[in-house]
Amino acid sequence: MAQLIASSVSFAYSAERLALDSVSLEVRKGELLVLVGANGAGKSTLLRALSGQLNLSQGEVLLEGRSLKVWSRREAAKMIALMPQFETTDSELSVRDIVRLGRAPHRGWLLPLSEEDEAAIDHALDAMCLEELSDRPASSLSGGQWRRMILARAIAQQASVLLLDEPTSGLDLKHQIESLQLLQRITRQQQATVVVSLHDLNLASLFADRIAIIASGRITAIGTSNEVLTVENLKQAFGISATLIKHPTSDLPMVLPSN
C-alpha cells in the first residue's frame, strides 16, 4: 500500500500559470523517490503540497489512505517531516536547540523532553556529524553545516515520511554521499517514505529507488533510473544533449553533458 498519494493535485501561485498541473503520484513505504527537473519545474511546490502546506486548487493528498485534510496538524506533523530549501539563518539558538525542535510534534512546546527525545536528538546530531558543533549558535554555521543541522532536525522528528528539498545543497561531496547513504538506511531499516529533490542526476541515479522527472508542473517520466534517465527525457526536461554511460560497479546510468 502506498504511504503517500497525490491524486490529481493542482496548485497556482498566480492566475497566470499552474505551478502543479494535475499531478498524481504514489510513494510506497520503504521507498526513496527522487524528484529531478529544471529550476522552477515544480519540485519544491510538490514537496510542499505533499506536506499539506498548500491550499490546493484541485485534488488531494492522502496519508495512509486518509486525506491530509482530516488529520490534525499535530498528528500529521508526527508523521511528516519537511526540510525546506530555504530557511532563515539568523537564529541565535544553538545547534542542539534547533535539532530539539524536531521533537515538538511529539512533546508539544511546553512539556520537558524525555530521555527518549534526548536520545533521538543525540542520534540525529551523531548521524550528521554535528556533535562537536552542538553548542554553537546556529547563526555561526557555514551554509553546508546549516543544511546538515536542518536535516538532523528532520531526522530527530522520527517521522515515517521525510520530504527533503535539496538536502545536499551546499554540502561537500563527502557529506552529500553520507547524507544520501543515511537516507537510504532510514528508508530500508525503518520502512520510511522518503521524497527528495536533487539537482545532481548522477547522485539521483545511484541512490533513488525511483526517479520522477518534473517539467512545467507535470510529472513527465517516473521509474527506475534506467527507465527514466534517457537522452530523450533529459532533452525534454532540461533542454540539453547528454551522453549516458554505465557506472562501472552498479551498472546504473551516469549522465555526461555533451559539448
C-alpha positions as CSV (number, residue, x, y, z in Angstrom):
1,M,0.0,0.0,0.0
2,A,1.2,3.5,-0.8
3,Q,2.1,5.6,2.2
4,L,1.6,8.9,0.5
5,I,-0.6,9.6,-2.6
6,A,-1.1,12.8,-4.6
7,S,-4.3,12.5,-6.6
8,S,-4.7,14.9,-9.5
9,V,-3.1,17.7,-7.5
10,S,-3.1,21.2,-9.0
11,F,-1.8,24.5,-7.4
12,A,-1.1,28.0,-8.7
13,Y,0.8,30.9,-7.0
14,S,-0.9,33.3,-9.5
15,A,-3.7,33.2,-12.1
16,E,-1.2,33.2,-15.0
17,R,0.3,29.7,-14.6
18,L,-0.2,26.4,-12.7
19,A,2.8,25.5,-10.6
20,L,1.4,22.0,-10.3
21,D,-0.9,20.7,-13.1
22,S,-2.9,17.6,-12.2
23,V,0.0,15.7,-10.6
24,S,-0.7,12.1,-9.5
25,L,1.9,10.2,-7.6
26,E,2.1,7.2,-5.2
27,V,5.1,6.7,-2.9
28,R,5.4,3.5,-1.0
29,K,6.7,2.6,2.4
30,G,10.4,1.8,2.2
31,E,10.9,3.8,-1.0
32,L,13.3,6.6,-1.7
33,L,11.9,8.7,-4.5
34,V,14.0,11.5,-6.1
35,L,12.4,14.4,-7.9
36,V,14.5,16.0,-10.6
37,G,13.8,18.8,-13.0
38,A,14.9,22.3,-14.1
39,N,14.7,25.3,-11.8
40,G,11.0,26.3,-11.5
41,A,9.7,23.0,-12.7
42,G,7.6,22.4,-9.6
43,K,9.8,20.2,-7.3
44,S,9.6,22.4,-4.2
45,T,5.9,23.1,-4.7
46,L,5.2,19.4,-5.0
47,L,7.0,18.7,-1.7
48,R,5.0,21.5,0.0
49,A,1.8,20.0,-1.4
50,L,2.7,16.5,-0.1
51,S,3.3,18.0,3.3
52,G,-0.1,19.6,3.4
53,Q,1.2,23.2,3.5
54,L,-0.7,24.4,0.4
55,N,-4.3,25.1,-0.3
56,L,-4.7,23.1,-3.4
57,S,-6.9,24.3,-6.2
58,Q,-7.6,20.7,-7.3
59,G,-7.1,17.2,-6.0
60,E,-6.0,15.9,-2.6
61,V,-3.1,14.3,-0.8
62,L,-3.7,11.0,1.1
63,L,-1.5,9.8,4.0
64,E,-2.0,6.2,4.9
65,G,-5.3,6.2,2.9
66,R,-6.8,9.3,4.6
67,S,-6.9,12.8,3.2
68,L,-4.5,15.1,4.9
69,K,-7.5,17.4,5.4
70,V,-8.8,15.1,8.2
71,W,-5.5,14.8,10.0
72,S,-4.9,17.2,12.9
73,R,-1.9,19.3,12.5
74,R,-0.1,17.7,15.3
75,E,-0.8,14.1,14.2
76,A,0.3,15.0,10.6
77,A,3.5,16.6,12.0
78,K,4.3,13.4,13.8
79,M,4.1,11.6,10.5
80,I,5.6,14.0,8.1
81,A,8.8,16.0,8.3
82,L,9.5,18.7,5.7
83,M,13.0,20.1,5.1
84,P,12.6,23.3,3.1
85,Q,15.1,24.5,0.6
86,F,15.3,27.9,2.2
87,E,15.1,28.9,5.9
88,T,16.3,31.9,7.9
89,T,19.8,31.5,9.1
90,D,20.0,34.3,11.7
91,S,18.8,32.3,14.7
92,E,20.7,32.6,17.9
93,L,19.5,29.2,19.2
94,S,22.3,26.6,19.5
95,V,22.6,23.8,17.0
96,R,21.2,21.4,19.6
97,D,18.2,23.6,20.3
98,I,17.4,23.8,16.6
99,V,17.5,20.0,16.3
100,R,15.4,19.7,19.5
101,L,12.6,21.5,17.6
102,G,12.1,18.2,15.7
103,R,10.7,16.7,18.8
104,A,8.0,19.4,19.2
105,P,5.2,17.4,17.4
106,H,5.8,14.6,19.9
107,R,6.1,16.6,23.1
108,G,4.4,20.0,22.3
109,W,6.2,23.3,23.0
110,L,5.8,23.3,26.8
111,L,6.5,19.8,28.1
112,P,10.1,18.9,29.0
113,L,11.9,16.5,26.8
114,S,12.0,12.8,27.8
115,E,15.1,10.6,27.7
116,E,13.7,9.1,24.5
117,D,13.5,12.6,23.0
118,E,17.1,13.4,24.0
119,A,18.3,10.0,22.6
120,A,16.6,10.9,19.3
121,I,18.4,14.2,19.3
122,D,21.8,12.7,20.1
123,H,21.3,10.1,17.3
124,A,20.4,12.9,14.8
125,L,23.4,15.0,15.8
126,D,25.7,12.0,15.5
127,A,24.3,10.9,12.2
128,M,25.1,14.3,10.7
129,C,28.5,14.6,12.4
130,L,27.4,17.7,14.4
131,E,28.2,16.6,18.0
132,E,31.2,19.0,18.2
133,L,29.1,21.9,16.9
134,S,26.0,21.2,19.1
135,D,26.6,24.1,21.5
136,R,27.5,26.7,18.8
137,P,25.0,29.3,17.8
138,A,23.3,28.2,14.6
139,S,24.0,31.6,13.0
140,S,27.7,30.8,13.2
141,L,27.5,27.8,10.9
142,S,28.6,27.6,7.3
143,G,26.0,27.0,4.6
144,G,26.8,23.3,4.5
145,Q,26.8,22.9,8.2
146,W,23.4,24.7,8.3
147,R,21.9,22.2,5.8
148,R,23.2,19.3,7.9
149,M,21.7,20.8,11.0
150,I,18.2,21.1,9.3
151,L,18.5,17.6,8.1
152,A,19.3,16.5,11.6
153,R,16.2,18.2,12.9
154,A,14.1,16.3,10.4
155,I,15.8,13.0,11.4
156,A,15.2,13.8,15.1
157,Q,11.5,14.1,14.3
158,Q,11.4,10.4,13.5
159,A,8.6,10.9,11.1
160,S,7.6,8.0,8.8
161,V,7.5,10.4,5.8
162,L,10.5,12.6,5.0
163,L,10.1,15.3,2.4
164,L,13.5,16.9,1.7
165,D,14.1,19.8,-0.7
166,E,17.7,19.8,-1.9
167,P,19.1,18.3,1.3
168,T,22.6,18.1,-0.3
169,S,22.7,21.7,-1.5
170,G,25.9,23.4,-0.2
171,L,27.4,20.2,1.1
172,D,30.8,18.9,0.0
173,L,31.0,15.6,-1.8
174,K,31.7,13.6,1.3
175,H,28.7,14.9,3.2
176,Q,26.5,14.7,0.1
177,I,27.2,11.0,-0.2
178,E,27.0,10.4,3.6
179,S,23.6,12.2,3.8
180,L,22.1,10.2,1.0
181,Q,23.5,6.9,2.4
182,L,21.8,7.9,5.7
183,L,18.5,8.5,4.0
184,Q,18.8,5.2,2.2
185,R,19.4,3.4,5.5
186,I,16.4,5.2,7.1
187,T,14.3,4.1,4.1
188,R,15.4,0.5,4.3
189,Q,15.6,-0.1,8.1
190,Q,12.6,2.0,9.2
191,Q,10.5,1.4,6.1
192,A,10.2,5.2,5.8
193,T,8.8,7.0,2.9
194,V,11.4,9.5,1.6
195,V,10.9,12.0,-1.2
196,V,14.0,14.1,-2.1
197,S,14.6,16.8,-4.7
198,L,18.1,16.8,-6.2
199,H,19.9,18.6,-8.9
200,D,22.7,16.1,-9.3
201,L,21.3,13.5,-11.7
202,N,24.2,11.1,-11.1
203,L,23.5,11.0,-7.3
204,A,19.9,10.6,-8.1
205,S,20.7,7.6,-10.3
206,L,22.9,6.0,-7.6
207,F,20.6,6.4,-4.6
208,A,17.0,6.5,-5.8
209,D,14.6,3.6,-5.9
210,R,12.6,5.6,-8.4
211,I,13.1,8.9,-10.1
212,A,10.4,11.3,-11.2
213,I,11.1,14.0,-13.7
214,I,9.1,17.2,-13.3
215,A,8.7,19.7,-16.1
216,S,6.2,22.7,-16.2
217,G,4.4,21.4,-13.1
218,R,3.8,17.9,-14.5
219,I,5.5,14.5,-14.0
220,T,6.8,13.6,-17.4
221,A,8.5,10.4,-16.5
222,I,8.7,8.1,-13.4
223,G,10.5,4.9,-12.9
224,T,13.9,3.4,-12.1
225,S,17.0,5.4,-13.2
226,N,17.5,3.0,-16.1
227,E,13.9,3.7,-17.3
228,V,13.9,7.5,-16.7
229,L,17.4,8.8,-17.4
230,T,17.3,8.7,-21.2
231,V,18.7,11.0,-23.8
232,E,15.1,11.9,-24.9
233,N,13.8,12.6,-21.4
234,L,16.8,14.8,-20.5
235,K,16.4,16.8,-23.7
236,Q,12.8,17.3,-23.0
237,A,13.2,18.3,-19.3
238,F,16.4,20.2,-19.3
239,G,16.9,21.2,-22.9
240,I,20.4,19.6,-23.0
241,S,22.1,17.0,-25.1
242,A,23.7,14.4,-22.9
243,T,25.6,11.1,-23.2
244,L,24.7,8.2,-20.9
245,I,27.3,5.7,-19.7
246,K,27.0,2.8,-17.3
247,H,28.5,3.1,-13.8
248,P,31.4,0.6,-13.6
249,T,30.2,-1.2,-10.5
250,S,26.4,-0.6,-10.2
251,D,25.6,-0.6,-14.0
252,L,23.3,2.4,-13.3
253,P,23.2,5.2,-15.9
254,M,25.5,8.2,-15.4
255,V,24.9,11.5,-17.2
256,L,27.7,13.2,-19.1
257,P,26.8,16.6,-20.7
258,S,27.8,16.7,-24.4
259,N,29.9,19.5,-25.7
